[in-house]
Amino acid sequence: MASVMRLNLAARLARTASPLRALSSVRQFSQSAVAREMEMPSLHKFTEEEEMLRDAVRKFAQETVKPQAFAMDESEMMTKPIWDGLFEQGLMGIETAEEHGGAGMSFTAAILAVEELARVDASVSVACDVHNTLVNTVLRHHASDYLKEKYLTRLATDTVGSFGLTEAGAGSDAFALATTAVKKGNKYIINGGKMWITNSGEAGIFLVFANVDPSKGYKGITCFVVEKEWGVTIAKKEKKLGIKSSSTCELSFEDVEVPEENIVGEIGKGYKYAIEILNEGRIGIAAQMIGIAQGSLDIALPYMAQRKQFGTAVIDFQGIQHQVAQVATELEAARLLTYNAARLKQEGANFVKEAAMAKLYASQVAEKAASKAIEWVGGVGFTRDFGLEKFYRDAKIGAIYEGTSNIQLQTIAKLIKKDYQ
Ligand SMILES: Cc1cc2nc3c(=O)[nH]c(=O)nc-3n(C[C@H](O)[C@H](O)[C@H](O)COP(=O)(O)OP(=O)(O)OC[C@H]3O[C@@H](n4cnc5c(N)ncnc54)[C@H](O)[C@@H]3O)c2cc1C
């Protein structure tokens, strides 16, 4: 379509004595044609439903989460009212179908929710992100109707979910996992351990990746839904640099019996589901990172407008203005990468490279924005009460989980190479 329009434009310009007038009439024609025939909204355009959700989450984040963020960080624990609020607001089943108690909304809606929460607290944001974009999505895409009915409803209404893939010996090389699931009658017996599992301190439902036949290597990896009371033990709660109120625990499984109907999808396909889900989950982490970057600006800029030195507001020094403009530009670029990856995913187009780029870049921008924001406000930024040091600490995780930055670079490079083969 665009190339036909370009050819028409070239032909008309060549025929006319007044190329500029012709250009203007072609432009008028093409603009109205675009308006009439093609919907090409900017990446900042959302459906009415998505905008409503974003506004509601912004209100919840600002009014309910923000006042508790500092105390939750200090106590390294999310409070019950915040968990309850996430469920009450419908934020634990954003894409889950209404028949399973969810909101039945788009992936982009989930991304916007994660971003808005991270603007005030990256811990609450990742709790919501992992629950929605990893746990719920694996079940929505691959679980039997029985499992969907049984677990998606609980996950949307009152039970926190965890995603257990990583182990002590299996981090970036996730499929080197050693947890086993051995068939015994109509059950599987799970033995092993998981590391770094988000939400696991509060979760009632765990997706656990275990190998049913280690002789087959990664093709033995199978995904199970495991209920906490079947014997999931929290071996250790990690004390972390950032996202401190999001629980991250080491889990242990000793002869945990799981009914065979709790296998998600097909036996031996767990590796495939894990790759798929982490590819799209990365867009959620990118959203968390742009939320952190925006939240840093939200704290710093009002202070800089009010703080005067040498009789001038700090925000008006050119040396500061250029830095603010640079960070704001990079944030916009990260945001567009993230929204674009989300829309590509939603359209069913290839999005793996774009998702990796979004996560890689957004995590860099978050670190830079939080770091610069501290410098821009001076000494007060270095204190805990002001809030920026929390954003600075919280930003660091973006380069590590759901694939480190090196792994994102590897994915991007592999796909670029493929484009030229
Ligand atoms: C707070 C937190 C929450 C988490 N939540 C979850 C969760 O909910 N569920 C879950 O399953 N996991 C979770 N993880 C695990 C997380 O995904 C892993 O930590 C991550 O994948 C990296 O693995 P690793 O820590 O073992 O690092 P390693 O894989 O040991 O990496 C160490 C270094 O080596 C580099 N490296 C590794 N391989 C390569 C390579 N091929 N090329 C170049 N460099 C390489 C890495 O980039 C990194 O710099 C969480 C981790 C943290 C810290």
The ligand as a Gaussian input file, in Angstrom:
#p B3LYP/6-31G(d) Opt

LIG

0 1
 C       15.379000     -11.585000      42.620000
 C       15.328000     -12.753000      41.691000
 C       14.115000     -13.300000      41.351000
 C       14.044000     -14.406000      40.499000
 N       12.833000     -14.997000      40.239000
 C       12.810000     -16.186000      39.577000
 C       11.575000     -16.918000      39.444000
 O       10.512000     -16.482000      39.889000
 N       11.620000     -18.128000      38.845000
 C       12.773000     -18.658000      38.341000
 O       12.716000     -19.768000      37.812000
 N       13.940000     -17.976000      38.424000
 C       13.986000     -16.763000      39.042000
 N       15.181000     -16.087000      39.163000
 C       16.388000     -16.652000      38.587000
 C       16.970000     -15.840000      37.444000
 O       16.199000     -15.991000      36.292000
 C       18.431000     -16.238000      37.288000
 O       19.132000     -15.687000      38.381000
 C       19.029000     -15.791000      35.990000
 O       18.483000     -16.505000      34.923000
 C       20.549000     -15.936000      35.964000
 O       20.961000     -17.176000      36.424000
 P       22.119000     -17.262000      37.535000
 O       21.752000     -16.339000      38.629000
 O       22.353000     -18.670000      37.868000
 O       23.401000     -16.650000      36.824000
 P       24.424000     -17.458000      35.892000
 O       23.683000     -18.169000      34.822000
 O       25.350000     -18.246000      36.749000
 O       25.215000     -16.251000      35.224000
 C       26.371000     -15.646000      35.810000
 C       26.976000     -14.695000      34.772000
 O       27.383000     -15.447000      33.627000
 C       26.809000     -14.868000      32.466000
 N       26.524000     -15.914000      31.476000
 C       25.905000     -17.101000      31.664000
 N       25.812000     -17.763000      30.515000
 C       26.389000     -16.972000      29.567000
 C       26.607000     -17.091000      28.164000
 N       26.186000     -18.166000      27.490000
 N       27.213000     -16.071000      27.520000
 C       27.640000     -14.976000      28.194000
 N       27.454000     -14.801000      29.504000
 C       26.850000     -15.801000      30.184000
 C       25.538000     -14.200000      32.946000
 O       25.125000     -13.179000      32.038000
 C       25.975000     -13.645000      34.284000
 O       26.630000     -12.419000      34.074000
 C       15.247000     -14.944000      39.974000
 C       16.475000     -14.356000      40.300000
 C       16.536000     -13.295000      41.161000
 C       17.875000     -12.726000      41.515000

